[in-house]
């Protein structure tokens, strides 16, 4: 009888990484397949209740080697109702029962991603907080979604607990108290010789970008941010964003900036944001460009669009391959008022030959996406004659 080498079985099982039912069947089929099958079955663990925590703890008690397989741990609480002020009530007390699990999994040093969702810092016991910060110091990716801290100093203290962090996702993170400068500087641990390893930063509109960017800028030097995606909610303070882009320098390869509504004129006139130092940028995206509202249309035409043009004039990256604009407009007529001449001048520079420019247009008055896409494509192409000779123009409407 021909005996196949175990490497072939491992290769076959690897192709089943996203098929848990088949992997479970494989565990029952052959004892030698169990380690590889378990590696995929328990790579990602999600704890969403006291019961799921108890069940997984019991599983580890019966098969301790499973802990070595876990690489991504998600602890996600849920909402159990609404209070008198119509605020959601978190059911997160059970999270304190994950202390021993955190220490067990952290002891192997295999967990590279930690995701926390719908938690209140005040509901966590000190031992739970210490377990999270101490057990997962080697994680590479941290995801925080609707996590509510007591003070901004708690946020920084928590972030500082992960010196090996490479990717940070900051979704709707909030806090009650803004810590003073002295508290921010004295309450944070210092790790001699630490360097910032962060390469990916995501900040959504419901989180404060200023706190995180200032944390990055205060951290030891050697910034290596390669991707930044953010909606700058606090547009009245763009200096931190400008400093972040300057510090990132030639390491930055992908940048997405989403402009929120209500940007103060002073922020635009201050012009702290420059792309002059980002000489290795490969992809650039501008989102939140809304000309649909009568109250903000004039300001967008006279300030925001020229500001974007000015950013492009500072950009000198031979590696740039794509620029994306996401526009929301009531009709095609509103686009005619924009300063296309200067945008075309910047996009048609010789160094941008071969560049792809994409326009994603949300036309509120459209009834047929095919018809409006053709109309918008023709209009935008007419406005960018110089670029059309050198680059590739793509227009999509929704």
ABEGO torsion letter per residue (X at the ends): XBBBBAAAAAAAAAAAAABAAAAAAAAAABAAAAAAAAAAAAABBBBABAAAAAAAAAAAAABAAAAAABABBBBBBBBAEBBAAGBBBBBAAAAAAAAAAAAAAAAAGABABBBBBGBBAAABBAAAAAAAAAAAAABABBBBBGBBBABAAAAAAAAAABAABABBBBBGBBBABBBBAAAAAAABBBBBGBBBABABBBBBAABBAAAAAAAAAABBBGBABABBBBBBABAABAAAAAAAAAAAEAABABBBBBBBBGBBAAAAAAGABBAAABAABABBBBBGBBAABAAAAAAAAAAAAAAAAAAAAABBBAABABBBBBBBBABAAAAAABBAAAAAAAAABAAABGBBBBBBBBBAABABAAAAAAAAAAAAAAABAAAAAABBBBBBBX
